[in-house]
């Protein structure tokens, strides 16, 4: 019964986001299609990004690399875009995983509530950050995601256990970390890899990571994303296309492409993440050097 209520609230919360987003599109109907980005490329990339995301490969990290390379969105609006674009695709993932993978309901609810709190607080600070600070946070996020993937590849992660729920200090720890992960989402640091690492380390069944990741994100991300919409700090065009083609990618990945070689894709993602982080850090250092040179003249 409680599980059905959770699924109902997934639909309600994400429905509220959809209404907020559609109203903003109508309000700016003459402008949003003029934003940067080729619609066909965005549609195709959205499908691919969320096929990968359904298997736990961070859409935040992959999108950051791709959108910056293609210059689809500026760095100031990147965190908001990363959040708004994934709301509806993640809702589709949550409905699929929560209803198909066994997870203890208290553990799931603690993660959801904690991430919602973190996501609600986060945007108020993110929109006040300068571009350099945002780049620093995103660079760290890319490196962390790459390291966590490598740790999993080389067996550094604990193998996890058979448990589907936590109690005591482990549950408290998971709740506290989930709050931080919800705030990290708003800075452009995806919570998938971090949540997966935490679930493994605390001895849960690795499969439990998926309903926890998607369940927590599908409540926390819409809350933060509605704040970004109100603050006009996101790409409407990218969010429009990912809200349609991204959901299609999730459905295909979940029900059709079950034999995908995710292991090989993870190696590719690691290389891309580290390369992107290197480029971003290089930009920060280069701009700092130019600024210091101007000040010395």
N, C-alpha and C positions, 0 to 999 in steps of 0.2 A: 504493500500500500504506500509506504513512504517513498519507495523507488518511483512509483507512478507519479507521486506528487513532485518529486525532483524533476522528472522528465517534463511534466506540465509546466513547471517554472522555467525550464530551459526554453520552452516555446514562448512563454510570456515575456521573459526578459529580452530575448532576442527579437521578439516582435516589437517591443518598445524601441529598440535600437533601429529596426527597419523603418518604423514610422518617423523617427527623428531624422534618419538619413534621407528618406524620401521627401520629407518637408523641406530639407535643406537643398536637395536637388531641384525641387520645384521653384524654390526661392531664387536659385542661381541657374535656372535652366538655360539662360542665354550665354553663360560663361563656362560651365564645367567641361564641355566638350572641346573648348579652346585651350584647355590646360595641356601641358607638355605630355608627349607620349603617343605613339602610333596605336590606335585602337586594336588593330589586328594582332600586333605584337603583344600588347598587354593581355588580350584575351587568351592567346596561346600560352604565354608565360604563366598566367594565372592558373590555367589548367594543370600545367606541369608542376608548379610550385606546391599546389595543394594535393597533388598525387603523392609527392614526396613527404609532405607534412603529415599525411594520413599514416605514414609508416614511422613517424617520430623524427623526421629530419626537419629541423627548425625552419619554418617559413619566414621567420624574422631574419635569420642569418642569410638565407638564399636570396630573399627579396632585397636586403640591404646591398648585397653585392651587385645584383642585376640592376636595380633602379639607379644606383649611383653611377654604374658603368654607362647606362643608357641615358643618363641625365633626365629621367622622368619626373623627379621631384627633388627640390632643394633640401639640404641637410636640416634646415630649420623645421620643415614639415615632415621629415622622414619618420620620426617616432610616432606621430599621430597617424600617418598613413599605414605604418606597419600594424598598428592596432585596429584601425577601422576596416582595413581590407580583409582581415581574417575572421571577423565576427561571425558572419553567416556560414562560411565553410567549417569553422570550428564547432558551431552549433550542430551541423550535420554529423560531424565526427562524434560529438558528445552523445547524441541520440543513439548512434550506432553502437558505440563502445559501452556506454552505461547499461544498455539493455542486453548486451551479449556477453560481457565479461563480469564474473563474480567479484564484488568488492564489498567489504563491510560498510554499512551505510553511515555509521558514526564517523569513521575515518574519512569517507568521501565528503560528508557535510562540513567537517572541520577544515578541510582543505579549501572547499568552496568559499566558506564564510571568511576565512583568513585572506584569501586572494582578493575577494571583493573589497575588503577594507583597504588593502594595499593599493588596489587599482583606483579606488575612489580618491585617495589622498594624492597619488602620484602626479596626475596631469597639472595640478596647480603649481607644482615646482618645475616640471619639465618645460612649460611654455615660457618660463622666465629665464631659462638657461641660454647662454650664448652658443653659437654654432660650434666653437672650439670645444666647449665642455661636452656637448652632445657627441661630437666625434670621438672624444676620449672614452666616453661610456660605451659607445657602440664598438669601438676598437677592442675594448676589454671583453665585451660580450662575444665578439667573433672569436677571439683567442680562447676564451673559456669554452665555447661550444666545440671548437676544434680539439682542445685538450680532452674534453670529456668523451668525445667520439673515439679518440685514440686510446684513452684509458680502457674503454669498453672493448676495443679491438684487440688489445694486448692482455686482456684479462685482469686489469688492475682493479676494476670494479669488484666489489663483493658479488658473488653469484646470485645473491638474493635467497629467499626461502620459499616456503609453500604457503605462508600466511596471507590472508586477504584483508587483514585489518590490524590496527595497532591499539595499544592501551598505555596508560601511565605516561612516563617521561618521553617515550618515543612518540606518542601521539601529540604531546605538547611541542616537542621539537619539530615535528612535521608541520604543525599549525603555524609556529613562528616563522619557519623557513618559507612556508607558502605565502605568508603575508609579505615577506621581502620579495618573493618572486613576482607577486602581483604588482608591486611598485616597480620592479625591474622592467616589466613589460612596457611600462609607459616611457621608459628611457630607450626603448628599442632593443632591450636584451631579452630574448625569448626564454620562456621558462621550461620548455620541453626537456632539454638536456639536463638542466638543473634538477627538475622534478624526478626524472628517471634515475639520476645518480643518487638522489636522496632515498627513493623507494628501495633501490638495490641495497644501499648502505644500512637501512633500517631493517632489512631481512624480509621484506615483503616479496611475494611472487612477482617477478618482473612484468608479467602481463597486466598486473594491477596498475602499473604506471599509466597505461593508456586511458582508462576511464577517469583516473585521478587528474591527469594532465588536461584532458579535454573537458572534463566536468568542471574543474576549477576555472579554466580559461573561459569557458562559455558563459560563466557568470561574471567573472572579473573584467574581462576585456570589453564587453558591451558597456559596462559602467564607465570605465575610463574613456572609451571611444565616444560616448555621448558628450563627455566633457570636451574632447578635442573638436567635435563638430561645433559645439557652442562657441568655442574659442577660435574657430576658423583656422585650425592648424593641421590640415590634412589635404590629401589629393582626392577630390571628388571623382575624377575620371577613373583612377586606379581602383578605388573602392567600388565603384559601379560595376566594373568588369569582373573583379574578383568575387563580388557577391553573386554573380551568376556562373561564370566559367569555373571559378574556384570550387563552388559547391558541386558542379558536375565532375570535377577532378576527384573530389572526395568519394563520391558515389562509385565512380569507376574503380578507384583504388580499393575501396572496401569490399566490393562485390564481384569484381572481375579480375583485376591484376593481382592475384594472390601469390603468384610465383615469381614476382619481381626480385631481381638480385640486388637487394638493399645493401648487402655487404660491399659490393663493388661501388655503388653509388656513394656510400659513406666515405670511401677513400677520395673520390673526386671532390666531394663536398669539403673535406678537410683541407685539401690543396687550395681550393677556391677561397675558403674562409681565411686561411693564413695569408694568402696573397693579398686579399682585400684589406685585412688588418694592417699589413705592411704598408700598403699604399696610403691608407688613411693616416697612419702614424707619421709617415714621411711627409704628408701634406701639413700636418700639425707642426712638425719640426721646421719645415721649410718656411711656413708663414711666420713662425716665431723668430727665425733667423732674419727674415726680411724686416720684421717689425723692429728688432733690435738694431739692425743696420740703419734704418731710417731715424731711429731715436738718437743714434750716435753721430749722425751727420749734422 
